[in-house]
Amino acid sequence: MFVNREEIPIYPVYRDPVHDFGFFSYDPGAVQFLSYEEIPLAPEAASVGLEIRVVGNDSGEKVSILAGTLARLDRDAPHYKKDGYNDFNTFYMQAASGTKGGSSGSPVIDWQGRAVALNAGSKSSSASAFFLPLQRVVRALSFLQKSIDSSTDKPKAVHIPRGTLQMTFIHKGFDEIRRLGLRSETEQVVRHASPPGETGMLVVDSVVPSGPADKHLEAGDVLVRVNGTVLTQFLNLESLIDDGVGQIVELEIERGGHPLSVSVSVQDLHSITPDHFLEVSGAVIHPLSYQQARNFRFPCGLAYVADPGYMLFRAGVPRHAIIKKVANEDISCLADLVSVLSKLSRGARVPLEYMSHTDRHRKKSVLVTIDRHEWYAPPQLYTRNDSSGLWDVKPAIESIGNSGLPISQHIPLCHHDTEPMYEVNLRGVNDTASTMEASSGDGSQNDFGSEAKKQRVEDDSLDGTVANGSVYGSESKSDDAMATDNTVLRDYEGATALPANASLAERAIEPALVMFEVHVPPSCSLDGVHSQHFFGTGVIIYHSSSMGLAVVDKNTVAISASDVMLSFAAFPVEIPGEVVFLHPVHNYALIAYNPSAMGPAGASVIRAAELLPEPALQRGDSVYLVGLSRNLQATSRKSIVTNPCAALNIGSADSPRYRATNMEVIELDTDFGSSFSGALTDEQGRIRAIWGSFSTQIKYSSTSSEDHQFVRGIPVSAISQVLEKIINGGNGPALLINGVKRPMPLVRILEVELYPTLLSKARSFGLSDDWIQILVKKDPVRRQVLRVKGCLAGSKAENLLEQGDMVLAVNKMPVTCFSDIEAACRTLDKGSHNDENLNLTILRQGREMELIVGTDKRDGNGTTRAINWCGCVVQDPHPAVRALGFLPEEGHGVYVTRWCHGSPAHRYGLYALQWIVEVNGKKTPDLNAFADATKELEHGQFVRIRTVHLNGKPRVLTLKQDLHYWPTWELRFDPDTALWRRDILKALK
């Protein structure tokens, strides 16, 4: 709360379950040199024609006073909803005061300065405003004041009695009630017993199923008496019910002209108002509240999905769903759900049955995968503490402590059909309580038009050791079991014959095709990834008894922190995959899977595709474009190569993310559109290139842009080189793949972004005729020279090469394309000496010169560590950020890649696309220094942060650390276990 531009903390004391008001407490001494004055409350002073003033805070610190005259006192509650909440059973006041957004809760005062109502809402299309009467506010306030006066020390939680019949009344005029069947003698009695000017009676509008009034009252019943007293006003009825919690009330009604008398028990309204919720994998699940039970016509207390988070979103469970079954066990309340979750292990896949209020007569079933990695904290139960005003948190499953759900191998508990894959939003990740946003940045438009998405992979074979933790175990099978497997295999092979008109290439490659479905947890959306859900086709390129490898483009598997599922065209099975290699430059990723997870029948049907990197494709060559449709049917067509060496030129996105650079791709005369990916093969089905998807961003203006995709061919030469190193053992750190540690390859690259320029244009920049002849002789087809577009910040070439330099030769050998540079880098690894430098011959501003430029070694792990502090996700600057050519002078700093809604980072403006270079005066050049600096900060402490934006603009801001709701935690990939671990760095004890 801000008072005189001073921020003071407030704590919720009471929020009414039905009416639109609540109370908060604060420390009067928190702001110095400020006098406080109470506003007297006078709810009885409200009358038609009363002149009022609405004191509101419309924008920032600007206070506005709007005048008006009360026109009505019996206006039905305005029909506005927010997160399912709407006021009811209340008469509102109406006036033409013209209040605006931001002034809700402001006092409505009369000419004597007395508050007669609270500003509740307005109609934006007119000057009408609605005010909440204060009678129920005054009643609640009296209970609070009594508690404070009687308390000798810190005030305790106050219980304000509130009763309910779980039903909704509406006020209707006598004319309409007569049409409902009201008898004339009853109307005369009511008019005689009611205050002068009464115009109608209360009518039952709805009854919540399984509530106290269910089976007793129906919609359309006219209320005549309660406990023998004629009641026509909401206020009188509510007062009687609030004072009679736990008692029986006698209701006299008329239903279609027939008088009835029913006895209904008054229920405690607080007992059906959720005071706890479960948080699991980012999902928020709590007992169905009275408000939503009214809206959806479901019984109170059911397991209600307020937000699906990650795990449920991945399964396709929508917001507002009611969970009915998990793992074939009935779920009637939140405790049942917690009990079922306690029995499941990480990686388990179980069926979940739910229903939705929009389709209430049908139940839907999906397959839920329990998070195998520690993307989120273990299931936690939050309980409202009315004494402190906070939500206390504790593990929902006590037996698992802080380690999360038990870690086990991926063993499906039961088999269940899943629903079809739902469409993916490729325009960003922005939703839910755990969603995060990125700010805007700079980027340039690329040369290619827009298109959409898909992918594919390749395969080989080798013997190996069976990995630990196989679904089928390591025991030998009995003869009967082996006979059963062989029967299944024969039956399946006979049932999956390809169409008679399928091409030879399609028949050969079909056993190696695989469909990828990739989900990125919102809690670790690293490296600027622009969506949470991707899909595409890949190709199996290696398949043995111990390991399978598939290749797919990086617009399908964008980052290593993701969950990957593989569905095979040759056998009906879906198994998880693990990201083992992301090429730092080229647009492809390698995904490992466990062949034993398919069973003997599936593993024997799947085959690796044969790679054919040489000879390179030429213009006019015929190839077959083969891929998978959404229903896993192989599709192919014959196409002609129109350009085998088209250079990519993809501009930076607003939020920097991976973009393919220094790549030449293959273009065809015809394809299946921008959403189809797969492979380019020859007539025998040998892989010549991967037909992959590329991500780009089209900019329409300085503030308007849109994500698009296009597809091109990626030659397999670079893929085959990396595959060979993985199989035979690379020169990098080891990675656990299916229980076996394998040394992974390191890729030596020159961290410089290049682009080709035609020799005809290069001549105008001073390129000599001698060099033109040399380059034409080297490459008579391309007739181009490479120029420097920029160096990656922090690379060894950063201060040596300049924008516009022409690279003429490397180690005295002329170069004309990107592959020449890569070949020179590979030569350094083959040499016997430890030389990591290249001798470049360049042309700079018309002068030829020699430079010794260092190269860099990069692994294929991608980003493997991130820290969530105060709701912002920080990481080391990834290559897409470094490619902008700038890092802060203060030791580079840590890069803010995302921020969470509702967090301190959100509240105080610590948004994405900037570096944090100092915390309370301590420099933070890397994640280790940042972690050490934040560990010293205490809960509630204000922190001074120095940041530098992508545009180089420095900024200093302060934020208040909240360790209760936003502890500091780290997500790190562990190569020894091939799992992502979540560790708490700082939290309240």
N, C-alpha and C positions, 0 to 999 in steps of 0.2 A: 504494500500500500504506500502511496506517495502522499505526503503532507508537506505543503510548502517546499516542494521539490526535494523533500527528504524521504528516503525509502526506509520504512519500518516494517518488521515482520508481523504478520497476522496469522492467527490459527483458527481453524473452523471449530465452533462450539456446538452448533446445531443447524441442521438443514431440514426443513419440513419435508416429509415424504410426499406431500400432495401439493401444497401451496408454494408459490414462487417467492420464497423468502428464506433467509438463514441468518445466523449470527456468527460473528467472528470476534475474537479477543485480541487486544494489543496492549502494549506497555505504554501508558501515558507519558512516562519519562523518557521514551525513546527519542523524542524530538525536543531539543532545548529551545528556550525562548518562545514557547508557543502556549497560548492559553486555550483551554478547551471549554466548550459550552454545550450543554445538552439541549436538544430540541424537544420541547414538550409534545407529547402525543395526544391527539384529540380526535379519535375515530368517530365520536358521536357528533362532531361539528360538521361532517360532510352532509351537504344537502344540495338539491338541484338549484342552480343559479349562484352557488358560492363562487366568488372570485378567488382564483388560485394562482400560485406561482410554482413552476417546476425548476428547481435548482439542479443543474446537471453539469457534468464534465464531458463536453462533447468531443474535444480533441486535445490531447496532451494536457496542459495545465490551464487551458482556457475554460473559464467558468461562464456558463450561460444561464440566464433567467428568462424563462418563457411564460407568458401569461395565457390564461384561458378561463373558461367558466364551466363548471360541472354541468353537463347536460343530462346524464342519466346515472342512476345508482344501481340499476338492475340489469346491467349488460352482462350477457353470458360470458364466461371465460373465453378470452381470445384463443382461437384454434392455431396456436403455434407450437411446434415441437422442436426439441433439440436433444439428440441422442435418446429419443423415445420418451422424453419427459414432456408432459403438458398438464397445466393446471385444470381442475374440473371441480364440480360441485361448489362453485363460487360465483357470486355476483361481483362484477367489476364496475368501476366508475368509468365514464367516458367524457372526454372533453376535446375541444379543438385547440390544443396547445401547440401542436406542431413539433413535438419532441423528436429528436433524431437518435440514431444509433450511438451508443457510448454513454447514454444518460440513464440506462436501466438501473434501478435501485435508488435513484435520486428521490429526495423527499418532495412531496407535494404539500405546500404550506398555504395557509390562509392569510388574511390581512393582519392577523395578530402574531404571525410567526409560528403557529402551531402546525405540526405535521398531521395531515388528515388522511394521507395515503402514500403509497410508494409507486413510483413510475415503473410500469411493468413491460409495456410494449406499445408499439404504434404501427400504423398502417402507412407504408412508404408512399403509396399512391395518393394519399390525401393527408389532411392535417389531423386526423383522428388519433387520439392517444388513449391508452387504457391504464387505469391505476388500480392497484391492489388495496382493498380496505384494510384497516389496521386492527380490527377486532381480534383476529387470531394471532397477529404479531404481538399485541399487548398481552394476551394470555401467555404465550410462550416466554415473553420477557419477564413476566411476573415470577415464573418458576425459576428462571435464571437468577433474578435478583434475590429471591429467597435463599437460593443455594449459596450465593456469594455472601449474603449477610450472616448466614449460619455457619459458614466455614471459618475455622480459626487459622488454618494454614492454606496451602495451595488448593484452589477449588477442584472438586472432583467432578466426574461426569454427572450431568443432570439428566434425570429421566422426565421427559415431558409426556404425560399420557396422551396417546392418540389411538382412537378406535376406528374400526372399519367393518363394513359388511361385505367388502369386495364387490361393490356394485356402484353404478354411476347413475345419478339422477339428472334430468334436465327440466328446466322450468318452461311450461307451456301455458298459453292463454286459455281462458275458460272456453272460448269458442272451439278450439281444437280438441280440448279435453272432452267436451260434449260429444264430439264425433267419435271419440274413443269409447264412448258408452257410459260416461258419467251420468248418474241419475240426478234429476232436477232437485230432489229433496236433499241429496248429499251436497250439491252445489250451494243450496241455500244455507245449510249448516256451516259450510266452510266460509262463505262470505260473511256470515254473521260473526264467526269466531275470529276472523282475520282482521288485521289492522286496516283502517280505511285506505282505499286506493289499491288494494290487492287486486291483481289482474289475472292470476292463474294459480296453478298447483304444480307439485313435483311429480314427474313421471319417470318410471324406470327406463333408462336408456340401454344399459347393458349389465350383464352379470358375469363375473369371472368364473369359469368352470372350477368345480371342486371347492369353491369358497363357501362361507357361511350361508349366503343367500341362494346358492345354487340349489335347484330343485324346489325352492320355496317361492322365488319371485321370477317374473318373466318380463321381457321388454314390453312396454305398453301398459304395465300396471300403474294405476294412479294411486299415489299415497294420500291417505285421508288423515289417519291419526297414528301417533307413536306413543305407546304407553297411555292411551286415552286422551292425548292432547292433539288438537288439530295443528298441523305444521305445513306451512307453504313456503318457508324460506330456508335456504341452505344453512345460514348461520345457526338458526335454532336447532336444526337437525344435527349439525355437526357438534354443537355443544353437548347435546344429549348423548351422542355416541361416544365422544371423547371422555365423558364422565362415567360411562358405563362399561369400560373395558372388562371383559370376563363375565359380564352379566347377560341376561336374556331380555330382549326388547320385544314388545308386542306391536306388530305392524298391522294396521287395518287398511286394506287396499280395495280397489274395485278393478275387476278384470272383465272387460266387455260388458259392464253393467251389473255384474254379480259381485256382491260384497264378500270379501274373504278376510280371515284373520290368521296371521302366521306368527310363529315365534322364531326369532333368529338370535343366535349368539353373537355378541360383539367381540371381534378379534382384535388383538393388539396389532396395530399397524406397523410398529417397529419390528415385529417378528417376521414380517414378510418383506421388509426392506433390507436388501443385502448389505451386510456389514463385513463381508470378506469376499475375496476372489482368488482364483488360482491363476498363476502365471506360469506357462509351460511353453518353451520354444517360441517366446514372443507372443503367444496367444493369451488373451484375457478371458477367463471363463468364470461365471458366477451364477448363483441361483437366480432364476428368472424373477425379476422384480414385479411388484404390483403394477407399476406403470406399464411395463412391457406386456405383462399378462393381460391387461385391459386392451392394449393395442392389438395383440396377436390372438386373443381368446385362447390362451393356453393356461393350465394351472400354474400357480406360483411355485417357485422352488426348483423347477427343472434346470438341468445343466445347459446354460445359455452361453453362446459364443458371442461375446461383445466385440472381440477382434480376433480374427483367425491367426494372426502372427505368421510364423514361417511354416511350421510343420503342417498345420491344418490348411493353410493356403496352398501349400505344395500338393496336398491331396485333393484340393478342389472344394473344401468346405467353406461356404460363404459366411459373411458376417450375419448375425441375427439367427444363426441356425440353432436348433435344439438337438443335442446329442442324445440318441436313444440307446445305442449299443456300441461297445468297443470290445474287440476280440471275442465277439459272440456272447458277451455278458451284458445284461440289461443295466442301463444307467437311468436311475430315477432322480438322483440328486448329485451334488458335487462330491460328496463323500464316496459314492460309488465309483466315480471317475478316478479319484485319487487312488482308491483301492486297486483298480485295474492297472493303472499306470505303474504302481509299485511292483507289479508282477512281470513287467515287460523289460527287456534288455535293450541296450543300444543296438540299432540296426534292425530291430524286429519290424516286420511288416504285418499289420493286422487289419482286418476289416473294421470300418466304422460306419454306423448307420445313423442318419440324421434326418430331420424334417425341417421344413421352412414354412413360415407363415404365408408366403406367397404361393406355396403349393402344398397346403396343409394336409391334403388327403392322400399323398403319396410319400413314402419313405425312400430315401436315396442311400445308396451304399457306395463307399469309396475305400481305397486302400491307403492307410496311413503308415508312413515310415518313421519310426522313432529315430531322432537324430543320432547318427553314428559319431559325428564329431561334436565337440563341445562348443557349438555356435552360441549357445545361450547358457545361462545359469541353470542348475537343476531345478525341477519344479518347486515353486515357492508359493506359500500361502500368505496373503496380505489380510490383516484384520484391522478394522477401524478402532482406534483408541480414542474415545471421546474425552479422556482426561488430558491427553497431550495434544490432541488435534492431529495426530499423525496416523499413518497406517503402519502397524508393526508387521514385520516380515519374519518368517521362519520357514525352514524346509518343509515342504508338503509331505515328503516321504522321509520320516525321521531316520529310518534305517540306513539310508544311503549317505547321510552326512553331507559333506561338501564336495564329494567326488562326482555327483551327478548319478544318472541311471547306470546300473552295472554295465561295464564294458564287456561285450561278448562278440563272438564271431557272428556274421550275418546269417542267421538261421530263421527262415520264415516260420512263424508259428502256425499258419494255416494258409490255405490257398483260396483266393477269391478273385473274381473278375473285376477289373478296374473299368472305370468309365473312360470314354475316349479322351485323348489329350485336349485340353482346352486351349483356346487361342492365347497367344502371348502378346503383351503390349511391348513393342520394341521402342517406345519413345521415352522410357525412363523408369525410375524406381521412386514412386512417391505415393505412399499410402500408409494407413494404420498407425497405431501408437508407436510402433517401433520403426516407422519409416524415417528416412533421412533424405535430405535434399542437398543439391549442390548449387552454388551460385553460378552466375554467368561469367564467361571468360571470352577471350579473343580466339578467332579462328578464321580461316579463309576457305572459300568455296573450292571444291575439287573439280577435276575435269570430267568425271564420269557422271552419267545420269543416275536417277534413283532406281533402285530395285529392292527386292525383299530378302529371301533367306532360304538356305538349306545346306546340307553337307554330306561328306563321305569318307571312307578309309581303305586300307590295304593289308596284306597278310603274307606270312611265310611260316616255316615250321622248324622245330628243333625239339630235341628231347630235353627233359629237365626233371627236377625233383618236385614231387607233389607238395604244394604249399600247405602249411599248417592251417587248421581251422576249416577244412573243407566241409561243405554242407553234408556231404555223404560220408565224412569220416575217412580214416585210413585203413579200416579193416578190409580184409578180402571178402569178396561177395560169394554167396552160395551159388550153386549151379542154377537153382530155381530163379534167384534174383537176376542172374546174368541172362537166363533165357527170357525172362520178362522184359529186360532192357532191349534185347535183340528183337523181340516181337514188336515193342513200341517203335523201335527205329525203322523196322521194315514197313510197319503200317504207316508211319509218317512219311517215309520216302515215297510210298505209293500214292499218298494223298496230296502231295505238293508239287506235282509235275507242272513245269512252266507251260504257258500257252504254246500251241504248235507253231505259231508264227514268230516266237521269240528268236532273236538273233543269237548267233553263236557266242558273241561277246556277252550278251545278257545271261546266257546259260552258264558261262564260265565264271562270271563275276558275282552272280547272285548269292552263292554261299559265303561271300566275303562282305556283303553289305550289312550295315547296322545303322539303326536309327538312334540318335542321341536325344535325350531330354535332360536339360541342365537347369538347375535351380540355384540361385545365389541368395544366401541368407541376407536379409536387410542389415543384420548386425555387423556384417563384415563385407559391405559392398566397397571393395578396395579398387584402386587403380582407375577410378572414374567409370567403372562399369555402368552401362546405361539402362540395364533392365534386370529384372529378377528371374526371368524365365526365357530360355532359349531352346530351340530344337533344330535339328539338321541331320543330314545323312553323312556317315563316315564309312571308311573301308578298313577291314582287318588286314594288317600287313605282317603280322606275326602270330602264330598260334601253335602252342606246344602243350604238353600235359601240365606244365607248371606256370605258364604265363601266356597271356594273349595281349597284343597291342593293336590299337586301332588309331588311325589318323583322322583328324577332322579340323576344319578351319577354326580360327580364333574368334570368329563372330558367333560361334556356337559355344565353345569353351573359352571364355574370355579371361578368366582368372583361375588360379589354383584353389582358392577358397570357395568351392562350390560342390554341390551334390550332383553326380552324373549317373544316369540310368541308361542302360543299353538294351535295345530290343533288336533281335536278329531276324533277318529275312528268311534264313534257312531253317529256323527252329523256333517254335513259339515259347520263348522264355525271356524274362526281363531280369537283369542282374545289375548290381552297382559296378561302377568303374571308378578308378582313381586317376587324377591328373598326375602324370609323371614327368612330362616335359612340355614346356611352353617356349617355342623358339623366340629369342629376344627380338628378332627382326622379321622373319618370314611369318606368313599368316597360316600357321598350322600348329596343332597341339597333338601330343601323343597320350593316349588314355590306356591304362592297363586294366585288365579284368582277370578274374580267376576262372579258368576253363572248367575246373571241377564243380563250380557252382551250377553249371548247366546239366550235370549228370552225364553219364557215359553216352547216352543217345544224342544229346545236344552237342557234346564236344566232338563226336565223330562226324557229325554233319557239317560243322563249321570248318571252313578252309581259309587259309590266307591267300590273298591275291598275289600274283607275281608282278614285281616291279620291273619296268623296262626304262631305265633312265637314259640309255643311249640306243640309237642315235637320237638327237634332239629333234623335236617336231619342226617341220618346215611349212612354209606357206603353201597351201594347196593340198596338204596331207589329209586323208580321210581318217576320221576317228569316230568312235561310238560314245555318245554321252549316255551313261547309265546311272540311274539313281533309284530312290525309293519314293513311292507315294505315301500319303499319310496312313494308309492301311497296310503298309509294309509290302506292297506289290512292286516288283522290279519293273522299271520302265526304261526304254532306250530309244535312241534315234541316231541315225547316221548324219554326221555334220562334217563341214570342211573348215580347216584352220585358215582363218583370214589374216591373222597377225600372231606369230609365235613369240614375239618379244615386245609387247606393248608395255611401256614404262608407266607405273602408277604415279599419280600425283594427287594425294588425298590431303586436304587441308585439316588443320587442327579444329577440334570441336570446341564448343563453348566451355564445357567441362573436359579438360584433357583426358583422353583415354587412348587405348592402343589404336594405332593406325599403321597400316602396312606402308613401309618406306623401303627404298633401295630394292625394289622388286620389279621384275619383268613377268608379265602374265600372258596367258594365251587367250585369244579371242576367236570365237566361232561365227559362222554365218547364221546359224539358227540354233536355238536352245529351247528349253521348256519354260522360260521366264525367270524372273528374279527370285522366286521362292523355291527353285529347284536346284539342289546341289547333288554331287555324287562324284563320278570319276570319268576320265577320258581314257578309253582303251583302244587297242587295235582289234583286228578281227578275231584273234585268239583269246581276247579278254585280258591281255596283259596291260597293266596300268602304265599309261604314259604321263598322266597328270591328274591332280585332284581338282575337281570342279567345285570351288569353294566360294563362300559368301564373304563379302567385304563390307565393313560398316563405314558410313560416311555421314556427313551432316550438310544439308543444303541450307544456305543462308539466303533468306528473302529480303532481309533488311538488317539494320544494326541491332534490332531487338527481336527479330522473328527468324526462327530456324526450325528445321525438321529433320529427324533422323531417317536415313534411307539405307538400303542395301543394294548391292549389285553382285553379280557372280562372274568369275573369271577362272581360267585354268592356272593351277600352280604346278610347275614341273616337279617331278618326283626325285630329281637328282639330289637336292638338298635333304630330302626326307630319307633317302636310302643311306646317305652318309651318317646321319644321326642314328638311324636304326642299327647299323652295323656296330657302332660304338656301344650302344646299349646292350646288344646281344653278347658282344665279345668283351665288354668291360671298358668303361670310359676312364677319363683322367680327372674326374671330379669327385666330390663327396658321394658316399654311398647312400642309397635310398632303399627302404624296405618295400619290396613289391611281392605280394602274396607270400609273405613269410620269409623271403630270401633277400638278403642285402646285396644290391648290385651297384657297382660304381657307375655313376652317371656322367655323361659327356659334358665338357665345357666347350663353349663356342667362342672362338677368337674373332672379334669384329673391330672394324674401324668405326668409331662412334661419330660418324659424320653423315649428315643427310645430303644426298646428291640428287641431281636431276640432269637429264640429257639435254643437250642443245645441238641443233643441226650445225654442221660444219659451215654451211652458208652464212649462218648468223654469227658463228664464232669468228669468222674472218673479219667481221666488222668490229669485233672486240680486240683485234690485234693478233689473232692466231696466224702464224706464218704459213706460207705455201708449203714449206718443207714438212711441217707437222701435219698439215692437211693431207699431203700425199701419204705420209706414214700411217695415219689413222684410217684413210680410205683403203690402203693396202691391207691393214689389219682386219678391217671389217667393212667390206664393200656393200653390205646390206644396210646396216644401220646408218652409216655416214654421220656419226655424232661424236661429241666429246662430253665428258662428265664435268659438271660444275658444282661447286659447293653451295648448298642452300643454307646450311648452318651446322654448327657443331653442338653436340649434346653438352649441356652445362656439366662441369665436373669431369669431363673426359680428358684423356691425354692429348687430344688434338685441339682442345678448346682455344688455347692461346697461340696456336701455330697457323691454322688455316683460317681464312677469312671468307666471308660471303662473296661469291662471284669468282673465286679462284677456279681455274680450269685444271683438272687433273689429267695430265698428258701421259705419264708413265709411272709405273711402280717397279722399283728395283730395276730400272733401265728397260723395262718391258712396256710397250705401249698398251694402254687400256682404253676400251670404248664402251664397256657395259659393266653393270654391277657384279656380274659373276666373275669378271677379271679381278676385281678388288677382293672378293671372297676367296678366290683361288690363291692370291698372294698371301692372305692371312693364314690359310691352311698350310701353306708352304713353311711358315714360321714354326708351326707345331711339329713338322716332320724333320726339321733341322736338328743337328746334334748339339748346337750351341743354344744358349738361352736368350737369343735375340728376340725382342718383342717389338722392334721398330721396323717401319717401312720407309724406304727411301723414295720420296715422291718428287716427281718433276711436275711443276705447276707453272701456270701462266697467270701472273697477277698484274693487272693494269698495264698490259703490254710487255711486261718483263718476265722472262723465263728464269726460274730459280729452282734450286734443290732444297728439300726440307726433309729432316728426319722426324717422322711422326710416330708416336707410340700407339699401340693397339691395346684393347681391353679384352679380358676374358669374362664371359658371362655364363651363368648356369641357366637351366631351364625351369627353375622353381617358381619364378615370378616373385611377388611380394609374399613373404612368409611370416610377417610380424606386424601387428598393429596394436595401438593402445586406445582405449575409450576413456576419455577424461572429461568429466562434466558434460557428457552427452555429445562430445565431438570425437570423431575417429581420426587419429593421426597416424601417419606412417612415414617411412622414408620417401623422398620424392621419387616417383616411378619414372620410367623412361619417357613417357608421353609428356610429363612436366619438364623434365630435363631437356627435351627436344625443343622447348620454347627458347632455349639459349640463355636462361637466367636462373641463378640461384642467389639467395641473399649473401651479402658479404660477411654476415655474422656467423660464419661456420655452417652455412646452408640451412640449418633449422629443420624442424619436423613439419610435414605438410598436412594440412587439414583437408581430408578428402570427403568427409560427410559430417552431418550434424543431425541430432535427433530432435524431433518436435517436443516441446514442453521442457526441454533440458535447460540448465543454466547457460549453456552455449547459445541456445536459441533465445533465451530471455535477454541476454546481454550482448548479442550480436557477434558472437564468435563463429562466423559462417565458414563455408568451405572456400577453396581456391586461395588459400593464403598459408604462409609459413608462420609458425610460432618460433621466434628467435630468442625470447627472454621470458622467464617466469620469475616475477619479483626480483628483477635485476640479475638473475642467474642465466647465463647463456645456455641454450639448448641446441647444440649443433647436431645431435643425433637422438635416437630413441632412448638410449641408455641415460644420457644426461637429462632428458625430459622426465624419464621415470624417477630418477633420483630427486629432481627438483619438486615434483608433485607429491612424492612420499612425505615430504616435510610439511605439507599443507594440512591444516586441520579443518574439521567440519564447521561450516558457517563462516570461514575466514574469507575476507575479500582478497582477491589475487590480482596483481597488476601484470598484464600481458602485453608484450610488444610483438606486433605482427608485421609482416610484409606481404602485400598482395601480389598476385601474379604480374600486375602492371608495374611493380616496383614501388608502390606507394606505401610508406610505413604508417603505422597506426598504433596507438596505445589505448587499451581499454581495461576495464576492471570487471570482474565477475565474482559472484559469491559461490563458493564451493558447497555442494549439497551431497554429502556422503551417505545420507539416509536412503535417498531414492536413486542416486547416481554415483555408486562407488567406482573407483578407478580399477579397471581390469585390463588384462593383456590377452590377446589371442596370438598364439604362436604355433607354427607347424613343427612337429617333432619327427624328423626323418627316421628315427629309430623305431617308431611305432606306426609311422605313416598316418598319424592322427593330428588333428588340430586341438590344442589344449587351451583351456581358458583358466587363467590364474588371476586371483584378486590381488591387486597391488596395494590398495588402501580402501578401507571400509570402516564403518562404525562397528565397534565390538558389542 
